[in-house]
Amino acid sequence: MPRPSPHVEPLVLDRSAADYDLATVRRALAARDWATAAGVVARQPGDTRTRMISWAGEDADRAFLAGVHAADPADSTAAAMLAERMITDAWEVRTAQRAVHVSAEQFTRFHAMLRETEELLVEATARQPADPALWTLRLITARGLQLGEAEARRRYAALAAVDPCPVTGQLLLLQQLCPKWGGSLEAMHAFAAESTMAAPEGAHTAQLVAEAHFEHLVELPERERMDFLHSRQVREALQWGAHRSVLHPRFARTLGWVGVANSFAMLLTLADDVRTADQLFTMLGPWVSPHPWDMIDDDPLAGFRSVRERAAVARRYRWS
């Protein structure tokens, strides 16, 4: 009889805890040690560098980053990290609520803050047009400033020209293609599938497949969501995405891998593929990403435990 999945405790919700380099960058920024932080970021390949800049910059000291950028405006890492912090501040004003729940005053302040960030990014991109982190961040400002899908795709094309596998930027363009930002379900799913097929097997890119299904779920009435997840088409799409990425032998546990595994673990459990989900929970051990669990519980750890238990119980029930 197959053994049940171990329930590893305590769980860890800190994204940097699963990545030594990200933790090092955050400690260096807290200590105002830009040389160390920049050195670690510089040795990261491709999209890992972009994601590290984003995750480290979102909670770094803004005044410190502004000082580093002022001292060397040509340092695109400093410019990108400062822009990330400015974007985080702007989105805190707007909140993550849908537009109908955001006040006119919030929007006015939000757009003013994003325009300031856009100016910084335009100048930085003019200096360093081949830095993918800058183009990635400009996808966020394009969406927040409501510049439209055509402009977002133009910026994405500039990004793809300098990074052949820009997962962070792809996740951002996927948001632009969501219905809530003026896109469509068809465009969203098509982009996720096309990007996954174009990426090397084992790449993190297939997270787009999971994220497209999350976005599809929130567009459905609650009473229809489980029927959607239990459909053969959806289950097969999720299985394909998982085996193309997190369950592929070439899958690398580089920065962001925890989020890929968490997303597929949750969706596959809810889609009733507990065998595959159980593999992912075993792989994850104690590592929990805030998303997607905050979609089902204000406490992501509680959401993770609930779904993990559901997968383990179903597995024991079916195969005991």
VOGU-3710 file (C-alpha; in Angstrom, 3 decimals, decimal comma):
1> mprpsphvep> 0,000/0,000/0,000  1,455/3,444/-0,921  2,454/5,471/2,103  0,531/8,703/2,777  2,265/12,004/2,241  4,215/13,232/5,251  2,790/16,368/6,819  5,970/18,362/7,222  5,912/21,002/9,956  6,644/23,736/10,691
11> lvldrsaady> 5,682/25,328/7,405  7,716/28,228/6,016  5,991/31,128/4,233  9,068/33,318/3,627  9,973/33,175/-0,066  13,630/33,973/0,582  13,978/31,035/2,976  13,896/28,625/0,041  16,560/30,540/-1,890  19,929/31,311/-0,317
21> dlatvrrala> 20,854/34,024/-2,817  17,603/35,942/-2,359  18,039/35,778/1,411  21,584/37,111/0,985  20,383/40,026/-1,135  17,689/40,931/1,380  20,179/40,859/4,264  22,600/43,020/2,291  19,894/45,562/1,489  18,846/45,694/5,133
31> ardwataagv> 22,479/46,400/6,021  22,747/49,088/3,294  25,420/46,981/1,567  24,722/47,669/-2,089  27,962/46,109/-3,363  27,058/42,703/-1,926  23,417/42,879/-3,035  24,313/43,962/-6,569  27,033/41,325/-6,831  24,637/38,494/-5,983
41> varqpgdtrt> 21,994/39,816/-8,377  24,533/40,182/-11,189  25,444/36,496/-11,181  21,845/35,314/-11,618  20,948/33,983/-15,075  18,109/35,296/-17,225  14,732/35,663/-15,589  16,093/34,637/-12,191  17,835/38,019/-12,027  14,610/39,810/-12,938
51> rmiswageda> 12,637/37,965/-10,296  15,298/38,527/-7,649  15,273/42,262/-8,329  11,490/42,256/-8,033  11,235/40,230/-4,836  14,128/41,953/-3,100  13,034/45,421/-4,152  9,418/45,204/-3,051  10,262/45,528/0,658  13,683/47,248/0,520
61> draflagvha> 14,186/50,706/1,992  13,070/53,188/-0,640  15,305/56,034/0,532  18,356/53,773/0,383  17,535/52,604/-3,143  16,885/56,187/-4,248  20,316/57,161/-2,937  22,033/54,319/-4,788  20,231/55,235/-7,998  21,076/58,943/-7,633
71> adpadstaaa> 24,738/58,098/-7,136  24,844/56,073/-10,371  21,869/56,582/-12,713  23,439/54,161/-15,198  23,113/51,267/-12,727  20,056/49,542/-14,163  19,843/47,093/-11,256  19,428/49,996/-8,838  16,913/51,679/-11,136  14,869/48,486/-11,486
81> mlaermitda> 14,890/47,754/-7,773  13,846/51,312/-6,937  11,073/51,113/-9,544  9,841/47,857/-8,016  9,618/49,515/-4,606  7,777/52,489/-6,092  5,326/50,160/-7,828  4,719/48,308/-4,556  3,977/51,610/-2,834  1,592/52,633/-5,612
91> wevrtaqrav> -0,307/49,356/-5,500  -0,718/49,662/-1,753  -2,628/52,873/-2,448  -4,775/51,252/-5,119  -5,158/47,910/-3,253  -5,782/44,601/-5,022  -9,526/45,217/-5,212  -11,312/45,326/-8,543  -11,685/48,793/-10,033  -15,303/49,218/-8,905
101> hvsaeqftrf> -14,119/49,053/-5,290  -11,312/51,608/-5,672  -12,158/55,258/-4,998  -11,448/58,125/-7,379  -8,990/59,548/-4,864  -7,119/56,258/-4,717  -6,927/56,081/-8,497  -5,655/59,652/-8,758  -2,844/59,004/-6,309  -2,104/55,568/-7,781
111> hamlreteel> -1,761/56,908/-11,317  0,420/59,810/-10,180  2,778/57,390/-8,424  2,918/55,097/-11,442  3,630/57,987/-13,800  6,598/58,888/-11,620  7,775/55,287/-11,809  7,249/55,188/-15,568  9,451/58,258/-15,978  12,201/56,543/-14,026
121> lveatarqpa> 11,882/53,394/-16,139  11,820/55,252/-19,458  15,068/57,004/-18,544  16,649/53,769/-17,320  15,574/51,872/-20,437  17,085/54,576/-22,634  20,382/54,029/-20,829  20,212/50,220/-20,710  17,713/48,995/-23,341  18,898/45,383/-23,057
131> dpalwtlrli> 18,054/44,992/-19,365  15,031/42,642/-19,191  14,181/43,687/-15,626  13,341/47,189/-16,833  11,025/45,973/-19,606  9,386/43,569/-17,169  8,555/46,383/-14,776  7,227/48,483/-17,640  4,591/45,803/-18,182  3,279/46,612/-14,692
141> targlqlgea> 3,192/50,361/-15,258  1,504/49,851/-18,633  -1,266/47,844/-17,009  -1,681/50,173/-14,041  -1,769/53,254/-16,275  -4,262/51,513/-18,572  -2,145/51,954/-21,683  -3,881/49,018/-23,347  -3,051/45,578/-24,667  -1,241/46,793/-27,785
151> earrryaala> 1,258/48,788/-25,735  1,692/45,915/-23,297  2,455/43,547/-26,167  4,943/46,060/-27,600  6,781/46,139/-24,301  6,623/42,369/-24,018  8,147/42,051/-27,511  11,035/44,267/-26,381  11,465/42,044/-23,331  11,353/38,803/-25,322
161> avdpcpvtgq> 14,017/40,211/-27,653  16,523/40,339/-24,771  15,345/37,319/-22,734  14,196/34,164/-24,549  12,390/32,775/-21,499  11,004/35,773/-19,548  8,694/33,951/-17,136  8,126/36,926/-14,838  7,176/39,125/-17,777  4,959/36,398/-19,195
171> llllqqlcpk> 3,058/36,177/-15,923  2,569/39,938/-16,065  1,337/39,922/-19,664  -1,030/37,111/-18,731  -2,597/39,511/-16,212  -3,046/42,079/-18,981  -4,866/39,446/-21,025  -7,259/38,551/-18,201  -10,897/39,641/-18,503  -10,572/41,824/-15,396
181> wggsleamha> -7,995/43,964/-17,246  -9,921/44,058/-20,516  -8,708/40,812/-22,071  -10,502/37,522/-22,643  -10,398/33,949/-21,386  -9,493/32,738/-24,869  -6,533/35,096/-25,247  -5,308/34,308/-21,759  -5,348/30,512/-22,194  -3,871/30,743/-25,697
191> faaestmaap> -0,931/32,817/-24,471  -0,307/30,416/-21,578  -0,301/27,363/-23,852  1,775/28,972/-26,612  4,404/30,269/-24,177  4,658/26,898/-22,449  5,104/25,065/-25,744  7,782/27,516/-26,855  9,785/27,185/-23,631  12,253/24,363/-22,929
201> egahtaqlva> 10,786/21,355/-21,139  11,270/21,705/-17,409  11,094/25,514/-17,501  8,979/27,378/-14,976  6,941/28,789/-17,857  4,119/26,273/-17,444  3,083/28,144/-14,308  1,196/30,270/-16,842  -1,143/27,332/-17,391  -1,959/27,192/-13,694
211> eahfehlvel> -2,360/30,963/-13,392  -4,694/31,095/-16,387  -6,934/28,549/-14,674  -6,915/30,531/-11,429  -8,004/33,604/-13,356  -10,670/31,599/-15,182  -12,010/30,348/-11,849  -12,537/33,820/-10,419  -14,560/34,778/-13,487  -17,039/31,943/-12,861
221> perermdflh> -19,986/31,939/-10,464  -18,987/30,019/-7,357  -21,502/27,253/-8,067  -19,784/26,485/-11,404  -16,178/26,378/-10,234  -15,923/22,750/-9,167  -17,607/21,533/-12,350  -15,037/23,522/-14,307  -12,124/22,020/-12,369  -13,496/18,496/-12,645
231> srqvrealqw> -13,867/18,667/-16,416  -11,599/16,356/-18,377  -10,243/19,203/-20,484  -9,123/21,219/-17,473  -7,638/18,239/-15,636  -5,643/17,246/-18,714  -4,398/20,811/-19,203  -3,210/20,979/-15,600  -1,543/17,574/-15,821  0,196/18,654/-19,016
241> gahrsvlhpr> 1,436/21,859/-17,382  2,695/20,059/-14,279  4,536/17,391/-16,255  5,953/20,041/-18,586  7,410/21,922/-15,621  7,522/20,958/-11,967  7,289/17,193/-12,547  9,727/17,172/-15,457  13,216/15,727/-14,786  14,817/18,985/-15,991
251> fartlgwvgv> 12,805/21,177/-13,626  15,243/23,361/-11,683  14,571/24,402/-8,111  15,677/27,920/-8,862  14,030/31,081/-7,576  10,261/30,784/-8,019  10,040/26,975/-8,043  8,051/26,955/-4,791  5,294/29,035/-6,378  5,070/26,750/-9,405
261> ansfamlltl> 4,704/23,658/-7,213  2,190/25,298/-4,867  -0,018/26,459/-7,733  -0,212/23,050/-9,365  -0,594/21,269/-6,007  -3,664/23,321/-5,161  -5,336/23,118/-8,561  -4,721/19,410/-9,063  -6,125/18,624/-5,622  -9,259/20,611/-6,372
271> addvrtadql> -9,421/18,973/-9,823  -9,450/15,606/-8,023  -6,055/14,459/-9,317  -4,802/13,709/-5,823  -2,113/11,289/-6,986  -0,259/14,022/-8,854  -0,989/16,617/-6,178  0,408/14,309/-3,517  3,721/14,130/-5,389  3,891/17,914/-5,338
281> ftmlgpwvsp> 3,104/18,228/-1,633  5,844/15,690/-0,923  8,247/17,688/-3,089  7,341/20,925/-1,324  7,905/19,726/2,202  7,695/22,874/4,374  7,797/25,472/1,581  4,615/27,503/1,101  4,148/30,467/-1,244  1,544/33,106/-0,293
291> hpwdmidddp> -0,174/32,640/-3,662  -2,425/30,744/-4,357  -3,421/29,903/-0,790  -4,474/33,459/0,013  -7,235/32,949/-2,566  -9,034/30,489/-0,293  -8,022/31,609/3,208  -6,836/34,830/4,831  -4,126/32,658/6,386  -2,130/31,052/3,518
301> lagfrsvrer> -0,687/28,431/5,860  -4,164/27,359/6,907  -5,218/27,152/3,269  -2,167/25,053/2,415  -2,768/22,653/5,320  -6,438/22,267/4,417  -5,817/21,343/0,792  -2,809/19,175/1,607  -4,915/17,219/4,087  -7,645/16,866/1,481
311> aavarryrws> -5,149/15,337/-0,963  -3,710/12,991/1,649  -7,121/11,795/2,873  -8,372/11,183/-0,658  -5,203/9,301/-1,505  -5,427/7,031/1,529  -9,155/6,439/0,965  -8,745/5,489/-2,682  -5,664/3,306/-2,487  -5,834/1,690/0,944
//
